[in-house]
Amino acid sequence: MQSFSMPPGQAKKWRVGQRLPAGVVYYPVPQPVVVQLGLPPAGYRYVRVANDILLMAIGTRMVVDAITDLGRIL
């Protein structure tokens, strides 16, 4: 049985339905992109982690939705 794995450092470090781990660095999503996505619900914000945009609960860092691999789309 052949095993396929991602190179070190390439595996996703987050999952929808779980808290964003403390060591994961995230960045704000530019306002023009937020306008295209629509405002997030109260208590949530969009963040960028690598090539992914996550919808994250502000207080708990719970990831509730994601747009993955933007490099492939753009």
Backbone torsions as a table, in degrees:
resi	resn	phi	psi	omega
1	MET	NA	126.7	-178.2
2	GLN	-89.1	138.9	-179.3
3	SER	-108.0	130.3	176.4
4	PHE	-110.6	124.3	177.7
5	SER	-135.9	159.1	179.6
6	MET	-81.4	152.8	176.0
7	PRO	-60.6	155.2	179.3
8	PRO	-54.1	138.0	179.2
9	GLY	84.7	-8.8	-178.3
10	GLN	-96.2	-15.0	-179.2
11	ALA	-68.2	144.1	177.3
12	LYS	-63.5	140.0	-178.9
13	LYS	-108.8	18.5	179.2
14	TRP	-143.5	162.6	177.0
15	ARG	-145.9	141.1	173.7
16	VAL	-61.6	135.4	-179.9
17	GLY	92.3	-2.2	178.4
18	GLN	-127.2	159.4	177.5
19	ARG	-68.4	145.4	174.0
20	LEU	-69.9	121.4	-177.9
21	PRO	-57.0	148.1	-175.7
22	ALA	-57.8	-32.8	-177.1
23	GLY	-80.6	-7.0	-177.6
24	VAL	-81.9	123.8	179.7
25	VAL	-85.2	131.5	176.6
26	TYR	-129.0	159.2	-175.8
27	TYR	-129.1	154.5	176.0
28	PRO	-65.3	150.7	175.3
29	VAL	-87.4	132.4	-179.7
30	PRO	-56.0	142.9	-176.1
31	GLN	-54.9	-40.5	177.9
32	PRO	-59.5	-33.5	178.0
33	VAL	-71.7	-41.3	177.3
34	VAL	-59.6	-40.6	178.8
35	VAL	-61.3	-41.2	178.9
36	GLN	-67.5	-37.0	-179.5
37	LEU	-75.5	-28.3	-172.3
38	GLY	97.3	149.8	-178.5
39	LEU	-61.2	140.1	177.0
40	PRO	-71.4	157.5	176.6
41	PRO	-60.3	157.1	177.4
42	ALA	-55.0	134.6	179.5
43	GLY	88.9	2.0	-179.3
44	TYR	-127.5	160.6	174.6
45	ARG	-149.0	156.0	173.9
46	TYR	-89.0	137.9	175.3
47	VAL	-135.3	157.2	176.4
48	ARG	-109.6	130.1	173.8
49	VAL	-125.3	112.3	-175.8
50	ALA	54.9	-122.0	-179.9
51	ASN	-98.3	19.2	-177.5
52	ASP	-116.0	147.0	170.9
53	ILE	-110.3	126.9	-178.2
54	LEU	-114.3	145.4	168.5
55	LEU	-98.3	116.9	-170.6
56	MET	-124.3	138.6	173.3
57	ALA	-69.8	131.7	-173.9
58	ILE	-63.7	-47.1	-174.4
59	GLY	-76.3	-32.4	-172.8
60	THR	-109.0	-11.5	-174.8
61	ARG	63.6	22.0	177.3
62	MET	-72.9	127.4	177.6
63	VAL	-84.5	118.9	-176.7
64	VAL	-107.5	-16.5	178.0
65	ASP	-162.5	163.0	-177.2
66	ALA	-155.4	147.8	166.6
67	ILE	-114.0	115.7	-171.4
68	THR	-102.3	152.6	172.2
69	ASP	53.7	59.7	-179.5
70	LEU	-62.2	-26.5	178.0
71	GLY	-60.7	-29.7	179.2
72	ARG	-76.2	-29.9	-176.8
73	ILE	-85.1	-40.2	-173.1
74	LEU	-82.4	NA	NA
